[in-house]
Amino acid sequence: MPEAKNNENSRIEDILIENALKRAMRKAAIMHKKMGNTVYASKNGVVYAIAPEDIVIPDAPPEDPHR
């Protein structure tokens, strides 16, 4: 039983960390778009410039209920 609880806690922590990173990325995207700054992203080893007007703001992930 303790192993199952540890796995569940680990999964919850992973979700909380992932959502925190998504919130930080969303905040950075909003700031760059408002300031008119280009952002850069890489995909499959290729770096792309994304103009401020082309920055897509993702939906906000759920907040951490423990905060």
C-alpha positions in Angstrom: 0.0 0.0 0.0 2.7 2.6 0.8 4.1 2.2 -2.7 0.8 3.0 -4.3 0.4 6.1 -2.1 4.0 7.2 -3.1 3.1 6.7 -6.8 -0.1 8.8 -6.4 1.8 11.5 -4.5 4.5 11.5 -7.2 1.8 11.9 -9.9 0.2 14.8 -8.1 3.5 16.5 -7.7 4.2 16.0 -11.4 0.9 17.6 -12.3 1.5 20.6 -9.9 5.0 21.2 -11.4 3.7 20.9 -14.9 0.9 23.4 -14.2 3.3 25.8 -12.5 5.5 25.7 -15.6 2.5 26.3 -17.9 1.4 29.3 -15.8 5.0 30.8 -16.0 5.2 30.2 -19.7 1.7 31.8 -20.2 2.8 34.8 -18.1 6.0 35.2 -20.1 4.0 35.0 -23.4 1.6 37.7 -22.2 4.4 40.0 -21.2 6.4 39.5 -24.4 3.2 40.1 -26.5 2.3 43.3 -24.6 5.9 44.6 -24.8 6.1 43.9 -28.5 9.0 41.4 -28.1 9.7 38.5 -30.4 10.0 35.1 -28.7 12.0 32.2 -29.9 11.1 28.5 -29.8 12.7 25.3 -31.0 11.1 22.3 -32.5 13.0 19.3 -33.8 16.3 21.2 -33.5 15.1 24.2 -35.5 14.8 27.6 -33.8 11.8 29.7 -34.9 11.2 33.4 -34.3 7.6 34.3 -33.3 6.6 37.9 -33.9 4.6 39.5 -31.1 1.4 39.6 -33.1 1.7 35.9 -33.7 2.2 34.9 -30.1 -0.7 32.7 -29.0 -1.6 32.9 -25.4 -2.5 29.5 -24.1 -5.4 28.9 -21.7 -4.5 29.1 -18.0 -3.9 25.8 -16.3 -5.6 25.2 -12.9 -4.2 26.9 -9.9 -2.5 24.9 -7.1 -5.2 24.2 -4.5 -2.5 24.2 -1.8 -1.4 27.7 -2.3 
